[in-house]
Amino acid sequence: MGLSFTTAVTNFSIMDYLHANAAFMNKPVLLSKSFLVLLSGPALFLLVLFINPFSLDHIANRVLATAVLMITWWITEAIPMPAVSIIPLVLFPLLGISKISETAAPYANEVIFLFMGGFMIGLGIEKWNLHKRIALSIVQFTGTGGNRIILGFILATGFISMWLSNTATTMMMYPIAASVIAVVYAKNDHNPNLRNFALCIMLAIAYASNFGGIATIIGTPPNVAYSSFISKKFGYDISFFGWMFVATPVAILLLFSLYLVLVKMFPNKINADTEMHALIKNDLKDLGPMSIPEKRVMGIFLLTATLWITRDLINQWGIVKLDDNMIAVFGALLMFIVPSGHGKESDDKLLVWADTSKMAWGILLLFGGGITLATALEKAGLIGMLGKWLAGFSGSSLVLLILAIAFLSIFISEVMSNVAQVIVFAPVVTGIAEAVGVNPFMLGIPMTLAASCASMMPMGTPPNAIVFSSGHIKLKEMIKAGFVMNLISILLIVLVSYFLVPLVMTILK
């Protein structure tokens, strides 16, 4: 059969994807309902502002009212989340909470540039098709049987998501997965379990994007949000290597747990096929040897990753002082400086500025707004009050407290944006930790990791929504598999947080 992975990927366009899935992604609603959802935020804002239900001082009550407005619109998505994030630029100066210069400062927080640099490196990897080569090579390595292909996608997606955002990784892997499903259907049309194969592939790329992303600070937005909060509150950065030391074991265990859950829960019974192996081999052959741009992108990627991992060792030499944000921006700059060596124009670079039109600039605004809100909540004393109040219900068992936080975080994330959740709850769990006298990482790490592991609902994470819209997954199937993965995630996160985090406190600092 003439169908190939690369052909399917070439014929697949993002516009086709968006048009095909507009019904799910946009969720048409009645105008009256949409209008009421939009009004709910201002209504609650005015209610808190004028009633002052907690008898707070004027500034604290105004901060709380603004927080209620932002959280309401974040949860309901009445307007785009990045737009919600710039509300403080209007309301904080207007209500006398802070001056515009003070309000705007967190939007240029150094951690935001870490994520921006990671985005730009990811754009370079995507532009020159390095991600396709990595994915197809891993699938070729694992084999062509149904279970082996699923394992290959889990490993490929999980690895790529460690370095790119989980949403970008899913969008990259989606067309490749669609082409694999099409080929397998054509070769195994007699197999009654084909649908299970398609279901597993789609769940695999969504869940592996989420789980792989927790392994590094830049792998998923909640990690960056928590790192930014720690940097702002305590004045030190969580090291790239330190985060990996704690989170990577969780990610690896979750990826292999995912494989076992999927193949046992939805058996496909597709045996290895020599024709399929030849097809993958041909597609890799069609890609040809690594092009000069691919090699240069790979070199920049490896250089950046190496600097992240060895930063502390380099800093000990005393020659230079590096931080993760600086390294990310350095890697991004190299993408614009290094010639691609592709085509007739010798001055063509690996990235040109027009390529950044594809970048998720809104995420950067989201972080800025979240940092601004968290800072205002803390200065107003609201975080400390909430932390002490919640600490009174925590009891004396640390492991039960970690379990409760991980449980609440993962299930709240099923219905709320995980980025917004971490932005809101990072100060809360830190306040709880201070109130009960434990290191903030003991509660903050499980809260953050759990926020990226929501697996039951399409709205839990963007990758969940993307694969659900494929038509290969029924809601009850996602809930069934997701509930099991949620429980496994909670168990692993609690164990690692309780036993491993105390051993690496100095590394995280």
Buried (B, 14 or more C-beta within 10 A) or exposed (E): EEBBBBBBBEEBEEEEBEEEBEEBBEEEEEEEEBEBBBEBBEBBBEEBBEEBEEEBEEBBBBBBBBBBBBBBBBBBBBBEBBBBBBBBBEBBBEBEBBEEEBBBBBBEBBBBBBBBBBBBBBBBBBBBBBBBBBBBBBBBEBBBBBBBBBBBBBBBBBBBBBBBBBBBBBBBBBBBBBBBBBBBBEBBEEBEBBBBBBBBBBBBBBBBBBBBBBBBBBBBBBBBBBBBBBBBBEEEBBBBBBBBBBBBBBBBBBBBBBBEBBBEBBBBBBEEBEEBBEBBEEBBEEBEEBBEBBBBBBEBBEBBBEBBBEBEEBBEEEEEEBBBBBBBBBBBBBBBEBBBEBEEEEEEBBBEEEBBEBBBEEBBBBBBBBBBBBBBBBBBBBBBBBBBEBBEEBEEEBEEBBBBBBBBBBBBBBEBBBBBBBBBBBBBBBBBBBBBEBBBBBBBBBBBBBBBBBBBBBBBBBBBBBBBBBEBBEEEBBBBBBBBBBEBBBBBBBBBBBEBBEEBEEBBB
